[in-house]
Amino acid sequence: MKMVSFQCPECGVKLSTAEGTASYSCPICDCRIDVKRELAKQRYANEAAVSILQYEGDNHTFAWKHPIENFQSGSQLIVHENQEAVFFRDGQALDTFPAGQYTLETKSLPELEKQYPLSTGAGRTPFHAEVYFVNLTTQMGIKWGTDSKARVFDPISGLHVGIGASGEFNIRATDSKRILLKLVGNTTGLIMGTSLQTPQGAGQQNRYHSAPTNMTGYFRALVMNRVKSYLATVIRQQSISVLELDEHMAELSDALRDIINQSLAEYGLTMTEFYIMRFATPEDDPSDPMHRQYMEMKELYAKQYLDVKREQVGHATAAAARDRILTEAQTKAQAQIIGAQAEAEAYRLKAAAEAEEMRMKGYSYQQETARQVGLEAMQNGITGGSGGNAIGDIAGLGVALGAMGSVVDMTRDALQGAAVPGTPAPGASATAAPQPADDDPAAVLQKMKKLLDCGLISQEQYNAKVNEVLSRM
């Protein structure tokens, strides 16, 4: 196994370890050493060739400080995609470089030149600066969880219940200079762990400048405080039952992300996503003093929920029955309306056809009615007078008069009555022939009676004619 040698940055003792080792603890001063960094410093130290500065950390590192601090003009700076390089001098963030390849010289370092004029001597001019590479990619799946339960007031049961929460979030850098000034300081870098747990040896972190700082512990208190405070507030204000928290998980997650980001903006960071994935309740811990009360509350809530659902189902069934009856009645009424409209249209078409037929034949509606009455009387065997007098047979009369021309003429003759022998009829000339001898008052009255029975004259007309005939007798 190949061994590599390096020097402890704290006590200066010469050390060695296997090639590929990431970190090493000094047996003299117990300093944690970034082996890769120390080897890079040795490789670049006193290098006569043009230096090449580029990122040599991993994707989980937010900020990485290049091990070389003394450069020569003409050195090459390589910044990869989703990275920024920031030059520092005496604690000040100066020039910033996005992705690309750059030659370090006076014109490419305007801020550094303004604060610390570079030498203009011939050849490569040395200058001192600290170079940090900031990773702008989103760090995914960082786990978080409350260290204890928050006591919240359940508005449904009136109990104070302990509620905890846990989940994951994604985070990325938004302001390179701000994150370096606020979080990195004089350390060699900044990494994000996989969970918000207090890093081991956090109290000694400032002593060991060789290893990057784990930033997860910085925001642990921030996240815990915001989550507990917000859950207690929103449950009370919106009257959310602790038994229904899972239904509001998405909206609570989005609200907490926005609240936490208000504080993270000061550090040049933002949480792109924040997820609550689980709520911890007294149900999960039988030793919790609220465990029994919580289970009783859950059972009571379930019973009330079932009762409400049964009532809702009953109301829905009754409403469906009423709707069905109403629909059937409306359908029936609509069918009747359509039927009546169809009958009316059929009657109109029939009447129009009959009217057209009468117009074509050349007689009026009254004439057609008289003809129909005569035919019906004949079909029903209606006869007039005792002994079956043929002249009083209304059926025969209807047919005969129809053949002669019109029942109207017969009615007019009957209303005019029998003329006195030798006396002209009204409207007739003085030379008109006398009425037939057999047109006596009895025959006239019998004819009038038949016309009255057939509905061809009114009762008033019949009575007037009777009085007229009787007055002449």
C-alpha positions in Angstrom: 0.0 0.0 0.0 1.4 3.4 -1.0 2.0 5.9 1.7 1.8 9.6 1.5 3.6 12.1 3.8 2.3 15.6 4.9 2.8 18.1 7.7 0.3 18.8 10.5 -0.9 22.4 10.1 -1.2 22.9 13.9 1.9 21.4 15.5 4.1 21.0 12.3 4.9 17.3 13.0 5.5 15.2 9.9 2.9 12.5 9.4 2.2 9.7 6.9 -0.9 7.7 6.0 -2.2 5.5 3.2 -2.9 7.1 -0.1 -6.6 8.0 -0.6 -7.2 8.7 3.1 -9.7 11.6 3.4 -9.0 12.7 6.9 -6.4 12.0 9.6 -6.2 12.8 13.4 -2.8 14.1 14.5 -1.5 11.9 17.4 0.3 14.9 18.9 -2.3 17.7 19.0 -5.4 15.6 18.1 -6.0 17.9 15.1 -8.3 16.6 12.4 -6.5 17.0 9.1 -7.9 17.2 5.6 -5.3 14.9 4.0 -6.2 15.9 0.4 -5.9 19.5 1.2 -2.5 19.2 2.8 -1.1 17.2 -0.1 -2.4 19.8 -2.5 -0.6 22.5 -0.6 2.6 20.6 -0.8 2.1 20.0 -4.6 1.6 23.7 -5.3 4.2 25.0 -2.8 7.1 26.8 -4.6 5.8 25.6 -7.9 7.7 27.4 -10.7 5.1 26.6 -13.4 2.0 28.5 -14.0 -0.5 27.5 -11.3 -4.0 26.1 -12.2 -6.7 26.8 -9.7 -9.8 24.6 -9.8 -12.3 22.9 -7.5 -11.1 19.7 -5.9 -14.0 19.0 -3.5 -17.1 16.8 -3.8 -20.7 17.6 -4.7 -21.8 17.7 -1.0 -19.5 20.7 -0.3 -21.1 24.1 -0.3 -17.8 26.1 -0.1 -14.3 24.9 -0.6 -11.1 26.9 0.0 -8.2 26.4 -2.4 -5.1 25.3 -0.5 -2.8 27.8 -2.3 -3.0 31.4 -1.2 0.1 32.8 -3.0 -0.3 33.1 -6.8 1.5 34.4 -9.8 -0.1 36.6 -12.4 -0.9 34.5 -15.4 -2.3 31.6 -13.3 -5.3 29.9 -14.8 -8.6 29.8 -12.9 -11.1 27.0 -14.0 -14.7 27.3 -12.7 -17.0 24.5 -13.4 -20.7 24.6 -14.2 -23.0 25.4 -11.2 -20.0 27.0 -9.4 -18.7 30.4 -8.6 -15.2 31.4 -7.5 -14.7 34.3 -5.0 -11.4 36.0 -4.2 -10.8 37.0 -0.6 -8.2 39.2 1.0 -8.1 40.2 4.7 -11.6 39.0 5.3 -13.1 41.0 2.3 -15.0 39.3 -0.6 -13.6 40.9 -3.7 -13.8 39.5 -7.3 -16.4 36.9 -8.3 -16.1 34.6 -11.3 -18.9 32.5 -12.8 -18.4 29.3 -14.8 -15.5 29.5 -17.3 -11.7 29.6 -17.6 -9.8 32.8 -16.7 -6.2 34.1 -16.8 -5.5 35.9 -13.5 -4.0 39.3 -14.2 -4.6 42.9 -13.3 -7.6 43.5 -15.6 -9.4 40.3 -14.5 -9.1 41.2 -10.8 -10.3 44.8 -10.7 -11.5 44.7 -7.0 -8.3 43.1 -5.8 -6.2 45.6 -7.8 -8.2 48.5 -6.4 -7.7 47.4 -2.8 -4.2 45.9 -3.1 -2.3 47.1 -6.2 -0.5 44.3 -7.9 3.2 44.6 -8.8 3.8 45.6 -12.4 7.3 44.2 -12.7 8.4 42.0 -15.6 7.5 38.3 -15.6 5.1 36.6 -13.4 4.2 38.8 -10.4 3.3 37.0 -7.2 0.2 38.1 -5.2 -1.6 36.9 -2.1 -5.3 36.0 -2.1 -7.7 33.3 -0.8 -9.9 31.6 -3.4 -13.2 29.9 -2.5 -15.3 27.8 -4.8 -19.0 27.9 -4.0 -21.2 25.0 -5.1 -24.5 26.3 -6.5 -26.1 22.9 -7.0 -29.1 21.9 -4.9 -28.3 19.6 -2.0 -31.1 17.0 -1.9 -32.7 14.8 0.8 -31.4 16.4 4.0 -33.3 14.9 6.9 -34.7 16.9 9.8 -36.8 16.1 12.8 -37.9 17.9 16.0 -35.9 17.0 19.1 -39.0 17.0 21.3 -42.8 17.3 20.9 -44.5 20.7 20.9 -47.6 21.0 23.1 -50.5 22.1 21.0 -54.1 22.8 21.9 -56.5 20.5 20.1 -59.6 22.6 19.3 -61.9 19.5 19.0 -61.2 17.8 22.3 -59.9 20.7 24.3 -56.8 18.8 25.3 -53.1 19.8 25.1 -51.4 17.2 23.0 -47.6 16.7 22.3 -46.9 16.7 18.5 -43.6 16.2 16.8 -42.7 16.2 13.1 -39.9 15.0 10.8 -39.1 15.0 7.1 -36.6 16.2 4.5 -35.6 19.4 2.7 -33.5 20.5 -0.3 -31.2 23.5 -0.1 -28.9 25.5 -2.3 -26.7 28.6 -2.2 -28.1 31.8 -3.7 -25.5 34.4 -2.8 -21.8 33.3 -2.8 -20.4 36.3 -1.0 -23.0 36.3 1.7 -22.6 32.6 2.5 -18.8 33.0 2.7 -19.0 36.0 5.0 -21.8 34.7 7.2 -20.9 31.0 7.5 -17.4 30.1 6.3 -15.4 32.9 7.9 -11.8 31.7 8.4 -12.5 28.0 7.9 -11.4 26.0 4.9 -14.9 25.3 3.7 -18.5 24.4 4.4 -20.2 21.1 4.0 -23.8 20.0 4.4 -24.5 16.7 6.2 -27.3 14.3 5.4 -29.3 15.3 8.5 -29.7 18.2 10.9 -27.7 16.7 13.8 -25.2 18.5 15.9 -21.7 17.6 14.4 -19.3 15.7 16.6 -16.7 18.0 18.1 -18.7 21.1 17.2 -17.3 22.8 20.3 -13.7 22.4 19.0 -14.5 23.3 15.4 -12.7 26.7 15.5 -9.4 25.0 16.5 -9.2 22.8 13.5 -8.7 24.9 10.3 -7.8 22.0 8.1 -11.3 20.4 7.8 -14.4 22.1 6.4 -17.2 23.1 8.8 -20.4 21.0 8.9 -23.2 23.6 8.6 -26.1 21.3 9.5 -25.8 22.1 13.1 -26.1 25.8 12.4 -29.7 25.6 11.2 -30.9 22.8 13.5 -32.2 25.3 16.1 -33.7 27.5 13.4 -35.7 24.6 11.9 -36.8 23.2 15.3 -38.0 26.6 16.5 -40.0 27.5 13.3 -41.7 24.1 13.0 -42.8 23.9 16.7 -44.0 27.5 16.8 -45.9 27.3 13.5 -47.7 24.0 14.3 -48.9 25.3 17.6 -50.2 28.5 16.0 -51.8 27.2 12.9 -53.7 24.4 14.7 -55.2 26.9 17.1 -56.0 29.6 14.6 -57.5 27.3 11.9 -59.1 24.9 14.4 -57.4 21.9 12.9 -57.8 18.7 14.9 -54.5 16.9 15.7 -56.2 13.8 14.2 -56.5 15.5 10.8 -52.9 16.9 10.5 -52.0 14.4 7.7 -54.7 16.0 5.5 -52.9 19.4 5.8 -49.3 18.0 5.4 -48.7 19.6 2.0 -49.9 23.1 2.8 -48.1 23.1 6.2 -44.9 22.1 4.4 -45.1 24.9 1.9 -45.9 27.5 4.7 -42.9 26.3 6.8 -40.6 26.5 3.8 -41.5 30.1 3.2 -41.1 31.0 6.9 -37.7 29.3 7.2 -36.5 30.9 4.0 -37.1 34.4 5.5 -34.2 33.6 7.9 -32.0 31.7 5.5 -31.9 34.6 3.0 -29.6 36.4 5.5 -27.0 33.6 5.0 -27.3 33.4 1.2 -29.2 30.1 1.2 -32.7 29.0 0.3 -34.7 25.9 0.8 -36.2 25.0 -2.6 -38.4 22.3 -1.0 -39.4 21.5 2.5 -41.4 18.4 3.3 -43.2 17.2 6.4 -43.3 13.4 6.0 -44.5 12.2 9.4 -46.2 13.6 12.6 -45.3 12.0 16.0 -48.2 11.8 18.4 -48.8 10.2 21.8 -50.2 7.1 20.0 -46.6 6.2 19.0 -45.4 6.1 22.6 -47.3 4.1 25.2 -45.2 5.7 28.0 -46.4 9.1 27.1 -48.7 10.5 29.8 -51.2 11.6 27.2 -51.3 8.1 25.5 -54.5 6.9 27.1 -56.4 10.2 26.6 -55.2 10.4 23.0 -56.5 7.0 22.2 -59.9 7.7 23.9 -60.1 10.9 21.9 -59.3 9.1 18.7 -62.0 6.4 19.4 -64.6 9.1 20.2 -63.7 11.0 17.0 -64.1 7.8 14.9 -67.6 7.2 16.4 -68.7 10.8 15.7 -67.3 10.5 12.2 -69.3 7.4 11.5 -72.5 8.9 12.9 -72.1 11.9 10.7 -71.5 9.8 7.7 -74.6 7.7 8.4 -76.7 10.8 8.7 -75.2 12.2 5.5 -76.0 8.9 3.7 -79.6 9.1 5.0 -80.0 12.6 3.8 -78.5 11.8 0.5 -80.9 8.8 0.0 -84.0 10.9 0.9 -82.8 13.7 -1.4 -82.3 11.1 -4.2 -85.8 9.7 -3.7 -87.3 13.2 -3.9 -85.3 14.0 -7.0 -86.5 10.8 -8.6 -90.2 11.5 -7.9 -89.8 15.1 -9.1 -88.1 13.9 -12.3 -90.8 11.3 -13.0 -93.6 13.9 -12.4 -91.8 16.4 -14.7 -91.3 13.7 -17.4 -95.0 12.7 -17.2 -96.2 16.3 -17.4 -93.9 16.9 -20.3 -95.3 13.8 -22.1 -98.9 15.0 -21.5 -98.0 18.4 -22.9 -96.4 16.9 -26.0 -99.4 14.6 -26.4 -101.9 17.5 -26.2 -99.8 19.5 -28.6 -99.8 16.6 -31.0 -103.6 16.1 -30.7 -104.1 19.8 -31.3 -101.9 19.8 -34.3 -103.7 16.7 -35.7 -107.1 18.4 -35.2 -105.9 21.6 -36.8 -104.6 19.6 -39.8 -107.9 17.7 -40.1 -110.0 20.8 -39.9 -107.8 22.5 -42.5 -108.2 19.5 -44.8 -112.0 19.5 -44.3 -112.2 23.2 -44.9 -110.2 22.8 -48.1 -112.4 20.0 -49.2 -115.6 22.0 -48.6 -114.0 25.0 -50.5 -113.2 22.8 -53.4 -116.8 21.3 -53.5 -118.4 24.7 -53.3 -120.5 24.6 -50.1 -120.3 26.2 -46.6 -119.8 24.8 -43.2 -123.4 25.3 -42.3 -124.6 23.3 -45.4 -122.2 20.4 -44.5 -123.5 20.4 -40.9 -127.1 20.2 -42.1 -126.2 17.3 -44.4 -124.4 15.4 -41.6 -127.4 15.9 -39.3 -129.8 14.5 -41.9 -127.6 11.5 -42.5 -127.2 10.7 -38.8 -131.0 11.0 -38.3 -131.6 8.6 -41.2 -129.1 6.1 -39.8 -130.7 6.2 -36.4 -134.2 5.6 -37.7 -135.7 8.9 -36.5 -139.3 9.3 -37.9 -141.9 11.9 -37.1 -145.6 11.6 -36.1 -147.8 8.7 -35.2 -148.6 6.1 -37.8 -145.3 6.7 -39.6 -146.4 9.6 -41.8 -143.8 9.8 -44.6 -143.9 13.5 -44.9 -142.9 13.8 -41.1 -140.1 11.3 -41.4 -137.1 13.5 -40.4 -134.6 11.1 -42.0 -136.5 11.0 -45.2 -136.9 14.8 -44.9 -133.2 15.3 -44.5 -132.4 13.1 -47.5 -135.1 14.6 -49.6 -134.2 18.2 -48.7 -130.5 17.4 -49.1 -131.3 16.1 -52.6 -133.4 19.2 -53.3 -130.7 21.5 -52.3 -130.4 22.4 -48.6 -131.8 21.8 -45.1 -131.7 25.6 -44.7 -134.4 26.0 -47.3 -136.5 23.5 -45.4 -136.1 25.4 -42.2 -136.9 28.7 -43.8 -140.1 27.2 -45.3 -141.1 25.8 -41.9 -140.6 29.1 -40.2 -142.7 30.9 -42.8 -145.5 28.5 -42.1 -148.5 27.5 -44.3 -150.1 30.3 -46.2 -153.9 30.9 -46.0 -155.5 29.6 -49.1 -155.7 32.5 -51.6 -153.2 34.7 -49.6 -149.8 35.3 -51.2 -146.8 34.2 -49.2 -144.4 37.0 -47.9 -142.2 38.1 -50.8 -144.4 36.5 -53.4 -146.3 38.3 -56.1 -150.1 38.8 -56.0 -150.4 36.3 -58.8 -148.5 33.6 -57.0 -150.2 30.2 -56.8 -151.9 29.3 -53.6 -150.3 27.0 -51.0 -151.1 23.3 -51.3 -154.1 22.2 -49.5 -152.3 19.5 -47.6 -150.0 22.2 -45.9 -152.3 22.5 -43.0 -151.3 23.9 -39.5 -151.0 20.4 -38.0 -148.4 19.4 -40.6 -146.5 22.6 -40.0 -146.4 22.0 -36.2 -145.3 18.5 -36.7 -142.5 19.6 -39.0 -141.4 22.2 -36.5 -141.3 19.6 -33.7 -138.9 17.4 -35.8 -136.7 20.4 -36.5 -136.6 21.2 -32.8 -135.7 17.6 -31.9 -132.9 17.6 -34.4 -131.5 20.8 -33.0 -132.0 22.8 -36.2 -134.1 25.5 -34.5 -134.1 26.9 -31.0 -136.8 26.5 -28.4 -137.7 30.2 -28.8 -138.1 29.8 -32.6 -140.3 26.8 -32.1 -142.5 28.5 -29.5 -142.9 31.6 -31.7 -144.0 29.5 -34.7 -146.5 27.5 -32.6 -148.1 30.7 -31.3 -148.3 32.1 -34.9 -149.9 28.9 -36.2 -152.4 28.7 -33.3 -153.3 32.4 -33.8 -154.5 31.7 -37.3 -156.7 28.8 -36.4 
